[in-house]
Amino acid sequence: MAITPGTTWARGPLVSHERVDDIIFEDGTALQGKFIAVLTLRDGKIVDFIDFEFQSGD
């Protein structure tokens, strides 16, 4: 599995982070997904986290 980081955006306690996950299975098949994580920070620690799979309009 390889994770390619994308754009990170922060404003106050809210942070969003984009990434692409590439998974290659033992049989050679591959799977790719693009995700956007949204985090809320308090005192430098993550207190809320949610991960969304990004779907293009294709």
ABEGO torsion letter per residue (X at the ends): XBBBBBBBBBBEABBBBBBBBBBBBAAGBBBBBBBBBBBBBBGGBBABBBBBBBBBAX
